[in-house]
Amino acid sequence: MPSENKENPKVKSELHPRNKHRNRYDFKALIKANSALKAFVKLNDYGDESIDFFNPEAVKELNRSILFLHYGLQYWDIPEGYLCPPIPGRADYIHHIAELLEASPRPTGYPKIKGADITCLDIGVGANCIYPIIGFKEYGWHFIATDIDREALEAALKNINSNPDLRGSTDLRLQWNPHNALTGMIKEGELVDVVICNPPFHASKAEAFSSNIRKTKNLKGKKVVKPTFNFGGQSNELWCEGGEERFVKDLIFESRQFSETCLWFTTLVSKETNLRTFYRTLKKVGAHEVKTIEMKQGQKTSRILAWTFLNEEDQKLWWT
């Protein structure tokens, strides 16, 4: 029976002002956009319609509904077991990146940061292809989307090509060397306005499972012995040798090679304690400017780490 004492906030005020998902989910509209969602909707403790966010199938259908309703997609799917990310948080990253580009020094009268003239490189696009979809739908950006997983790229390509207005918006590239993030992905003479990245957080499968069990126990308030990855995820999406700290440090060192061919490099950082290491590394490689942008979604707080090697004059010249 729903609790009469609980109040459910109607607006998620911590999300970016441009984010379409600041209001609570309108399940009637979402079900109208995708009838398969109806089977997973029930009343929660607040007496409101919701889904079981521990159910991967329910989460997948919710994502499909959101993409159909808010972004005009006609088709979206991912293979079983692949990462199915929460869309409001992914949209927040895109909006903060747009704001970062808008704040970058530009010639007087330069148009707003919209359209295919902006190129965004997404490291580890995944089968879901969420960042290119939202980035194109919201800002019209062109994407270079990379991954080390061929099956993920094939699924991403189907998500793009099955929606007529998305065709041509994203150039999907297979990264043959899993130790590289940028090398081989940026072609000679190619300019990239911004790099985005959601790095693997954990250092091993055991660490990922342990963290998931602990998180699920805290949320459910009872003993849990088996991990439940409600958002899915392949091994390369969830963990890598050295975890987030190693991955981002390697990315920072590699970014030096592209200091004149990319305006802004960015990555999500889940673990705040890693920032000190990243700042030291950025100083070592000679980054001209470093920014940290905090993001919050519900109880989860993360941040975007952004850096550029170009000074203000070079940034102005970038747009000419």
Beta strands, then each sheet from edge to edge (+ up, - down):
strand 1: 42-43
strand 2: 49-50
strand 3: 119-123
strand 4: 142-147
strand 5: 170-174
strand 6: 192-197
strand 7: 262-269
strand 8: 289-297
strand 9: 300-308
sheet 1: 1+ 2-
sheet 2: 5+ 4+ 3+ 6+ 7+ 9- 8+
end
